[in-house]
Amino acid sequence: MMKSKAYYLNLEYGIATRKLSEEEGGDILAYYTDLPFIAGDGESIEEAINDAKSAFACYLDVALEKGDVVKEPSHLMKTKRINITVPIYALEQIDTYAKSLNMNRSTFLVESALKQVRV
C-alpha cells in the first residue's frame, strides 16, 4: 500500500542537532536519526530543524514519485507477538489472498485491522 506524503510528514521522526565546528561552517546541523542522509542547517536550532524538515519534504516528493520505500521511524516498527485463534478454512483463505498481494499473513492482518479502526 502506497502511503502519502502527508502520512510521512505527520509521523514523529527523531531529529538530532549538533553545533558545527568552524571548519564545518559554525552553524547548527539538524538530521533525522532514522534517515541521517536527510539534514539541514541554520544559525539556530529552530532554523536547522525547519531546514531539515524542508529537505525531508523534498526527499518524499522524489521517493514517492519513484515508488521507493520510505523508512518509518524506528520506534513505530517494534513488534509484539500475539496468539489468535482463526478457523483453518479462514486461515487458508487469508494466506491465499495475502500471497496474491505479495504480503505475508501478519502484514495482511495488521493492514486489514488498521483499515477497520481508522474510520
Secondary structure, DSSP 8 states (H G I E B T S, - for coil): ----HHHHHTS---EEEEE--GGGTSSEEEEESS-TT-EEEESSHHHHHHHHHHHHHHHHHHHHHHT------GGG-----------HHHHHHHHHHHHHTT--HHHHHHHHHHHHH--
